[in-house]
Amino acid sequence: MPINLDKPHQWKADVAASVDMYNNWFMDFAPQAFRATRKKTTADVKAALQITDNLTNIQADTLRAHPETLPTLRMSACPPLAVDRLIGLSGVAPNLVKRMELDGRLPPRMSAADTFRDLLKLATIIERLADPDIFVWLGRDTAATKTEIHRAATIVADRLCGAVANPIIRNAQEQRQLAALKDWLEQRGYAQLPAGDNTKFNALQPGTFGFRLNVPVKLEGGVTSVNIPVDAVIMPKASKAGSLPIFFEAKSAGDFTNTNKRRKEEATKMAQLRHTYGKHVSFNLFLCGYFDSGYLGYEAAEGIDWVWEHRINDLALFGI
């Protein structure tokens, strides 16, 4: 039986309450999450500065030994360099920069000669564009002081964190949502799968749940199978042998624009799950934040139901 998808007369009030809940959380906890990330990032920036003698000695060999420093070095330029801008300026292989950025590694199949040549180009660009207003010791005879290094590292860390501010906030909110689900379930006698447990999603015992489990689905044609991650997988206590668990995706949003851009993601997961496991799959959303009637109507049309976090007790209506 539908829980919220068939009650459009309630959507407006729920949207308003959800926005209020998100905004209250943001004001209380988002700055804390951002500061914690900035503190760690500042330490990473200081490490990168030490490796490069405070940007006075940027060498290809240094980048080869420490490819993970590239994001810091990009943000040390004036102006800060986006990944594609750095690739364009230097003329290096795009795969080199992207591997360094995403994995902190060098491409394993790139020859040593080509790697060294491109790293030298990157080092030349970064050294030339290093921001003298941040790294005030560049070009002078005296070494950088601890205060100057800390100040510069904080500025670069702010640049790095500013570039990924939305993911930082979204990850913190998702962790909070999963914690709320865990608390609600455990208060009702449910047990979470232990860390490292390899139980498959369809082998959960009644009264258990797991977070971020992989669920295999078949792609179109039914030949190729891939795993899709699902945030929360819950096996109700009254489940019979062979029953599928109930799936939930934790979704939060700080504005209405992004939710409408992302709404197809859930529809795609629902289609893949139905194609693989049948039309009775229960795939639902756990929502907090800016989800307007356009988003809700789209998901309802796909047969996707939801629970608002500000009305978390609606979970019981799923038989949980």
Disulfide bonds with the S-S distance in Angstrom:
none
